[in-house]
Amino acid sequence: MQTITKALLLEHHAGRTSALQVRLIEDWLKDPQNQALYYQTLFEWEQTCPQYIADTPAALDRFRRFMDQPFPVPTLAEPPPLRSTRSWLSTWLVAASVTLLLGLAGWLFREPLLYQTYKTSFGQLKRITLSDGSRVVLNANSSLRVPRSVLGYQLLSGNDRLVTLSGEATFSVTHTYDNKRFVVQTGRQFDVEVLGTEFVVFNRTRATRVALLKGSVKLRSQRSNDRREWLMHPGELATLQPGGSVQVKPIARPTDEAAWTEHRFVFNNTPLREVGYMIKENYGLDVAIKSPALAERMVTGTFDADNADELLHVLRELLGINVSRQRNRVIFSAK
């Protein structure tokens, strides 16, 4: 029987194995101990042979060889010099344009081929199941970038399961048999690292914070001169401070941080100005508050609202204020 070697697996990923060899590899993969080598070689092959990425150096080499070849001698006895120059220049421009387009196409299409990006619009929620079985609920006006996977193996991630979040999302992370870390990259000077747990990440312009519901989470600073780590326990909220440090404190009801997944809003002595920020982030509405005193009015309570108009109605009745909306602009004013 033929031995399953790394070289054979690389040939298999390239599509150059026979039907018998494919059958042997399928039988060999039934042993879970062999799957790690299979995924490792698949990852190596994908990195050296990414699909549909333009081979710009090869295109340039073909262009140089094209330019070096002898051109046919014109049949005219006295070819006009200007026409010959234009013909050569046109050929050169066409070839150069093709080479440039190949290079640009490679870079333009590299991102969607190697990564999958989930996005939500204003007022929209999206429920996602990742290739490892982890579940994500993406809040409105948010995006999650995930390396694409082949046969359940995530490309371009090495030994980690890497995702990049902009906005807000809840995560229910599945523990893998090989203990792969699940890392949420925020681009805001720290990453969230877990093995298997449930947590909420809020990563927007005005703030970045993490609420832990179950399990454990490690926060890692990504500042070049600061590699501190913070370990979180269930029921804690971590907030990124302006100087790059992280403040971790207990909260009474951590599940309130994920109430939005059920179109529920929980406010606990929340200033109206912060409610305005949330309306802007989730629904894309510009909020104007007519007086500083009104902006500091506290909002407390739990409210169900499927859209912006329902939430604005609740605030009008709760606070006894005027709420007017004109297209994408909302004005709060005292009666």
N, C-alpha and C positions, 0 to 999 in steps of 0.2 A: 504494500500500500504506500502511496506517495505521502511523504511527510509534509505537513502544513508548515511552511517556513514564512518568514517575513517577506522574502522576495516574491513568493507565490501570492501572498495576500496583496502586495502592491500591484502585481499583474492583474489580480482579480478586480481591484478597485478601478483599474484603467480599462477594464472590459476586454482583457486579452486572455481569458482562461477558457478552457474547453468545457463542454457540458459535464463531462466526468469530473473535472476538477471542481466545478461549481457544486456538484453533488457531494464531493468529499468535504468541501469547506462547510456546507450546510450541516452535515453530520458532525463535523468537528465542533461547530458552534453550539451544539446541544449541550456541551459541557460548559457550565458557567465560568469555569476557571480559564477557558480559552477566549472569552469575550473581551477581556481587557486588552489582550494583544491585538485582536481584530480592530477594536475602536482606536487603539493607538496608531496602528498603521493607516487606518482610514483618515485620521486627523493629519498625519504626516503627508499623506497623498494629497489631501484637499489643500494643504498649505503650499505644497510645491506645484500643484496643478489646479488652481482655482478655476471654476467653470466660467466661461464667457468673459474672462478678463483679457483685454487686448494685449497681445505680445508686441509692444511698441518697439523694443530693440530688434526683433526679427523683421518687423515691417521696415525699419530704417535700413537694415542690412539689405533687404530685397531692393529698396529704392537705390542704395549706393551701387549695387550690382547692375541695376537697370541703367543707371547713368554712365557706368563704366563701359557698357557694351557699345560696339561700333554702330553708328547710325547708317542706314542705307544712303548711298550716293544719289542725289537727285538726278532724274533723267534729263532735265532741261539743260541745254547747252550753257546758258548763262542765267543761273537762278538769281532772282533779285535778292541782294543781301538782306534787305529789310524783312522780306517774307521768311527767309531762313531763320533769322534771329527770332522773329515772332513765333515761328513753329516750335523752335527749341524751347523758347520761354514758356509757351503754352503747355508743352509736355511737362516741363519742370514744375510749373504751377499746379497742374493736375495731380502729379505724383505727390508733391508736397502737401496738397490739400487732403489727399487720401490718407497719408501718414498722420497728419494732424488730427483728422477726424477719428482715426482708429485709436489714437492716444486719448482723445477726449472721451470717446465712447467707453473706453476701459475704466476711466475714473468716474464717469457719470453713473454707470450701471454697476460699479463694484459694490456700493453701499446696499442697494436693494437685493443683490444676489447673495451677499454674505450675512445680512441682518434682516430681521422682520420687525417692523415698527407698528405697534398698535396705538391708535389715536382716538380721542373722543372730542366731540364738539361741545359747545356750551350747552348745559342742561342735559347731557347724555352720560349714562353709565355703561360700562362694558365689562362683562365677565369673561375671563380668559382662563383656559387650562393649558399650562406649558407642557413641553415634551416630557418632562420628568414627573408629571402628575401634580405639580404645584398649582394652586389656584390663586388667581389675582382678580380683584375688582378694581377697575380703573375709574376714578372720579372724572367729573366734567373737566374739559379744557386741560387734558393731561396726555402724556405719551409715555410708552414703555418700549425700549429697544432691546431686542433679544437676538443673540446669534442664532442663525438657522441650525437645525439639527438634521442628521442623517441616521436613520435606524435608531433614533433615540439618543444619539451622541451629539452633544452641542459642539459646533465648530467654533474655532478661534477662542476657546475659553480655557485651554490647558486643564488644570486640575480643579478649576472652580466653575460654578454656574453663575455667569455674570449677566446682569441686566442693568439698564440705565433708565432712571425714572426722572421725568420732569412733570411736576404736578402733584397729584395725591393718589395713593392706592393702598389697598389692604392686601396682605400676602398670607397665604396658608401654605407653608413650605413643606414638601415631602422629604423625609429623610431617605437618602440613597444607601444602597448596600455597601458602597465603597467610601461612605462618609464625605462626599464632596460638599464643600462649602457653597452656600448660596449667598452671593454678594450683590447688594443693591448699590450701584454707583449713583451719587447725587450731583457730582460736579461742583459741590459746595464745601470742599475741604475735608469731608469725611465720608466713609463708606459704611454700610450696614452689613455685617457678616453673621450668618446663621448656619445651622445644620438642619434643623427642623423645628418650626415654630409658627406662631401667628402674630402678626404685628401690622402697624399702620405707619406709612411714611408720608409726611407732608413736606413737599419740596417745591416751594414757589418763591417768587422774588422777595416777598416781605418776610419770610421765615422758613426755617427748616427744622423739623422735629420728628421724633419717632416715639410711638406708643407701643409698648409690649403687652400683648394679651396673654400669650402662653409661651412656655419654653424659655429660652435665653437668647440674648442678642449681644454681640460685641460691636462697638463702634470704633472705627479706626480713623485717626487723623491722617489726611493726605497732604498736609503742609510739608514742604521740603525740609523745614527746620524743626518739625514737631511730629513725632511718631507715637503720640500717646494713644492709649486704648481705654475705653470705658465699657464695663460689663453691666448689662441691664438685667433686671429681674421682672417677673410678671407684675403688672400694676404700676409700672414706672413710665414717666414721660421724660424724654431727653430733648433738649432744645439747644441748637447751635447758637453760641453767643457771638457778638460782633468781632471779638478778638480772636476767634477760632477755637475757644474752649467750648466744652459741652456741659450744660447743667442738667443733672439727673435728679428728679424728685418724684415721690409717690403721688398718685392721683386716686381719688375716691372711686370713680367709675370709669375704668379704662375702656370699656366697651362703648362708651359715649363717643370716643374718637372715631369709631367705625359706623356710627348711626346713619351716616349719609348713604351707606350702601343700601338702605331700605327707604331712601327718600325721607329721612327723618333728621330734623335739625335740633340739636341740644345746645342751649345757651345757659350759662351759669354766671350771672353778673358780668355779662359781656357788653362792653361799650357799643353803642349804635354805630360808631365809626368802624369798628372791627366787623360788625355785621355787613356794613357797606362794602368792605374789602372782599368779604366772602361772596357777596352778590356779584361783584365785578369778576372775580375769579371763576365762579361756577356758571354764570349766565351771560357774561360779556356786557353787562349794563354799567354805564357810568353813573355813579351815585353822588349827588350833591346834598349836603346837610346845611341848612340855612343859618344855624347858629352854633357856636362852640358848646354852649350848654346842652343843646339837643344832641350833639355828637357824643357827649359823655353820658347820656342817659343809659342806664343799665337794662339789659334784656335778660330775663330768666324764664326758662320753660322749655318744654319739649313739644315740637310741632311737626306734623306731617305735611309735606308739600311736594307735589309732583312737578311743579314748574315755578318760574319766577313770580308769576301773577298770584299764585296761591300763597307764596311766602310773603309777598308785599301786603296782601290782604290781612294776613295774620298780624304783621307788625303794625298795620294801621289800627286794628281793633285792640291789640294789646297795649300799645303806648298812647292811644288816643291822639294821634297826630294826622296831619295831612300827608298823603302820599300820592304824588302825581307822576305819571309815566308818559313820556312822549318818545315813541320809537325806542331807541337804545339809551335814553336818559331818564333817570329817576330822581325826583326831588323830595326830600323829607323836610317838612316845616311844621312849626307848632301851630295849633289851632288858635 
